[in-house]
Each structure stands twice: as C-alpha cells, then as structure tokens.
Amino acid sequence: MEIGQKVQVCRLRDRVSGDIVNKLGKIGIVKDFKMTDGSGVGAIVEFDDNTATWFFEDELKPVS
C-alpha cells in the first residue's frame, strides 16, 4: 500500500461509530500512515466527501 493509492474498505475489525460503518465498501485514497497501538500500521484514507479516517491495512484492499 502506498500514499496516493486508491483503496476500498472491505471489512471492519472492531466496533466503530456509524459514520465509519458507512464507509464500508467505499473507495478512498491513502493520504498517510499511522502507527497503531503496537499491533501494526494503519492507513489514513480520504473519501470523496472530504472526510478522512484511519483503517488497519487488513481492512483495505487496493482498487485498480
């Protein structure tokens, strides 16, 4: 996964707010990376509606 790459939210690992649940299946662009609580790296994804949030890498899949 690289900055600028298009990705789709394919699953959600944890319980999250309704705003984030609505991102399931949506396509966005990786804007940056974030260190998580020691269990890996997350990707900050920005969507067409100009919102951004972070996801674990295994919650995202590349879009060609």
Rosetta constraint file for C-alpha pairs under 8 A:
AtomPair CA 1 CA 5 HARMONIC 6.87 0.50
AtomPair CA 1 CA 62 HARMONIC 7.45 0.50
AtomPair CA 2 CA 30 HARMONIC 6.90 0.50
AtomPair CA 3 CA 29 HARMONIC 7.63 0.50
AtomPair CA 3 CA 30 HARMONIC 5.00 0.50
AtomPair CA 3 CA 31 HARMONIC 5.36 0.50
AtomPair CA 3 CA 32 HARMONIC 5.95 0.50
AtomPair CA 4 CA 29 HARMONIC 5.68 0.50
AtomPair CA 4 CA 30 HARMONIC 5.25 0.50
AtomPair CA 4 CA 31 HARMONIC 6.10 0.50
AtomPair CA 5 CA 29 HARMONIC 5.55 0.50
AtomPair CA 5 CA 30 HARMONIC 5.54 0.50
AtomPair CA 5 CA 62 HARMONIC 7.30 0.50
AtomPair CA 5 CA 63 HARMONIC 7.96 0.50
AtomPair CA 6 CA 27 HARMONIC 6.72 0.50
AtomPair CA 6 CA 28 HARMONIC 5.63 0.50
AtomPair CA 6 CA 29 HARMONIC 4.53 0.50
AtomPair CA 6 CA 30 HARMONIC 6.51 0.50
AtomPair CA 6 CA 62 HARMONIC 6.10 0.50
AtomPair CA 6 CA 63 HARMONIC 5.47 0.50
AtomPair CA 6 CA 64 HARMONIC 7.43 0.50
AtomPair CA 7 CA 27 HARMONIC 5.53 0.50
AtomPair CA 7 CA 28 HARMONIC 5.57 0.50
AtomPair CA 7 CA 29 HARMONIC 6.08 0.50
AtomPair CA 7 CA 30 HARMONIC 7.08 0.50
AtomPair CA 7 CA 60 HARMONIC 6.07 0.50
AtomPair CA 7 CA 61 HARMONIC 5.39 0.50
AtomPair CA 7 CA 62 HARMONIC 4.39 0.50
AtomPair CA 7 CA 63 HARMONIC 5.10 0.50
AtomPair CA 8 CA 24 HARMONIC 7.92 0.50
AtomPair CA 8 CA 25 HARMONIC 5.98 0.50
AtomPair CA 8 CA 26 HARMONIC 5.55 0.50
AtomPair CA 8 CA 27 HARMONIC 4.31 0.50
AtomPair CA 8 CA 28 HARMONIC 6.40 0.50
AtomPair CA 8 CA 60 HARMONIC 5.52 0.50
AtomPair CA 8 CA 61 HARMONIC 5.36 0.50
AtomPair CA 8 CA 62 HARMONIC 6.39 0.50
AtomPair CA 8 CA 63 HARMONIC 6.41 0.50
AtomPair CA 9 CA 23 HARMONIC 6.68 0.50
AtomPair CA 9 CA 24 HARMONIC 5.14 0.50
AtomPair CA 9 CA 25 HARMONIC 5.09 0.50
AtomPair CA 9 CA 26 HARMONIC 5.78 0.50
AtomPair CA 9 CA 27 HARMONIC 6.60 0.50
AtomPair CA 9 CA 59 HARMONIC 5.90 0.50
AtomPair CA 9 CA 60 HARMONIC 4.71 0.50
AtomPair CA 9 CA 61 HARMONIC 6.68 0.50
AtomPair CA 10 CA 24 HARMONIC 6.16 0.50
AtomPair CA 10 CA 25 HARMONIC 5.68 0.50
AtomPair CA 10 CA 59 HARMONIC 5.57 0.50
AtomPair CA 10 CA 60 HARMONIC 5.51 0.50
AtomPair CA 10 CA 61 HARMONIC 6.51 0.50
AtomPair CA 11 CA 24 HARMONIC 6.55 0.50
AtomPair CA 11 CA 58 HARMONIC 7.93 0.50
AtomPair CA 11 CA 59 HARMONIC 4.86 0.50
AtomPair CA 11 CA 60 HARMONIC 7.15 0.50
AtomPair CA 12 CA 21 HARMONIC 7.70 0.50
AtomPair CA 12 CA 24 HARMONIC 7.45 0.50
AtomPair CA 12 CA 59 HARMONIC 5.80 0.50
AtomPair CA 13 CA 56 HARMONIC 7.91 0.50
AtomPair CA 13 CA 59 HARMONIC 6.90 0.50
AtomPair CA 16 CA 20 HARMONIC 6.29 0.50
AtomPair CA 16 CA 21 HARMONIC 6.62 0.50
AtomPair CA 17 CA 21 HARMONIC 6.37 0.50
AtomPair CA 18 CA 22 HARMONIC 6.22 0.50
AtomPair CA 19 CA 23 HARMONIC 7.09 0.50
AtomPair CA 20 CA 24 HARMONIC 7.37 0.50
AtomPair CA 20 CA 53 HARMONIC 7.90 0.50
AtomPair CA 26 CA 47 HARMONIC 7.82 0.50
AtomPair CA 27 CA 47 HARMONIC 6.72 0.50
AtomPair CA 27 CA 63 HARMONIC 7.88 0.50
AtomPair CA 28 CA 45 HARMONIC 5.78 0.50
AtomPair CA 28 CA 46 HARMONIC 5.32 0.50
AtomPair CA 28 CA 47 HARMONIC 4.43 0.50
AtomPair CA 28 CA 48 HARMONIC 6.85 0.50
AtomPair CA 29 CA 45 HARMONIC 5.34 0.50
AtomPair CA 29 CA 46 HARMONIC 5.34 0.50
AtomPair CA 29 CA 47 HARMONIC 6.61 0.50
AtomPair CA 30 CA 43 HARMONIC 6.33 0.50
AtomPair CA 30 CA 44 HARMONIC 5.78 0.50
AtomPair CA 30 CA 45 HARMONIC 4.52 0.50
AtomPair CA 30 CA 46 HARMONIC 6.50 0.50
AtomPair CA 31 CA 43 HARMONIC 7.50 0.50
AtomPair CA 31 CA 44 HARMONIC 5.62 0.50
AtomPair CA 31 CA 45 HARMONIC 5.70 0.50
AtomPair CA 31 CA 46 HARMONIC 6.50 0.50
AtomPair CA 32 CA 43 HARMONIC 5.99 0.50
AtomPair CA 32 CA 44 HARMONIC 5.17 0.50
AtomPair CA 32 CA 45 HARMONIC 7.44 0.50
AtomPair CA 33 CA 41 HARMONIC 6.75 0.50
AtomPair CA 33 CA 42 HARMONIC 5.67 0.50
AtomPair CA 33 CA 43 HARMONIC 4.45 0.50
AtomPair CA 33 CA 44 HARMONIC 5.66 0.50
AtomPair CA 34 CA 41 HARMONIC 5.75 0.50
AtomPair CA 34 CA 42 HARMONIC 4.99 0.50
AtomPair CA 34 CA 43 HARMONIC 6.02 0.50
AtomPair CA 34 CA 44 HARMONIC 6.91 0.50
AtomPair CA 34 CA 54 HARMONIC 7.58 0.50
AtomPair CA 35 CA 40 HARMONIC 6.51 0.50
AtomPair CA 35 CA 41 HARMONIC 4.77 0.50
AtomPair CA 35 CA 42 HARMONIC 6.17 0.50
AtomPair CA 36 CA 40 HARMONIC 5.67 0.50
AtomPair CA 36 CA 41 HARMONIC 5.51 0.50
AtomPair CA 36 CA 42 HARMONIC 6.25 0.50
AtomPair CA 40 CA 56 HARMONIC 7.71 0.50
AtomPair CA 41 CA 56 HARMONIC 6.56 0.50
AtomPair CA 41 CA 57 HARMONIC 6.90 0.50
AtomPair CA 42 CA 54 HARMONIC 6.07 0.50
AtomPair CA 42 CA 55 HARMONIC 5.28 0.50
AtomPair CA 42 CA 56 HARMONIC 4.37 0.50
AtomPair CA 42 CA 57 HARMONIC 5.65 0.50
AtomPair CA 43 CA 54 HARMONIC 5.25 0.50
AtomPair CA 43 CA 55 HARMONIC 5.44 0.50
AtomPair CA 43 CA 56 HARMONIC 6.35 0.50
AtomPair CA 43 CA 57 HARMONIC 6.38 0.50
AtomPair CA 44 CA 52 HARMONIC 6.60 0.50
AtomPair CA 44 CA 53 HARMONIC 5.44 0.50
AtomPair CA 44 CA 54 HARMONIC 4.03 0.50
AtomPair CA 44 CA 55 HARMONIC 6.50 0.50
AtomPair CA 45 CA 52 HARMONIC 5.37 0.50
AtomPair CA 45 CA 53 HARMONIC 5.65 0.50
AtomPair CA 45 CA 54 HARMONIC 5.88 0.50
AtomPair CA 45 CA 55 HARMONIC 7.44 0.50
AtomPair CA 46 CA 50 HARMONIC 6.26 0.50
AtomPair CA 46 CA 51 HARMONIC 5.71 0.50
AtomPair CA 46 CA 52 HARMONIC 4.14 0.50
AtomPair CA 46 CA 53 HARMONIC 6.80 0.50
AtomPair CA 47 CA 51 HARMONIC 5.60 0.50
AtomPair CA 47 CA 52 HARMONIC 6.19 0.50
AtomPair CA 55 CA 59 HARMONIC 6.24 0.50
AtomPair CA 55 CA 60 HARMONIC 7.27 0.50
AtomPair CA 56 CA 60 HARMONIC 7.25 0.50
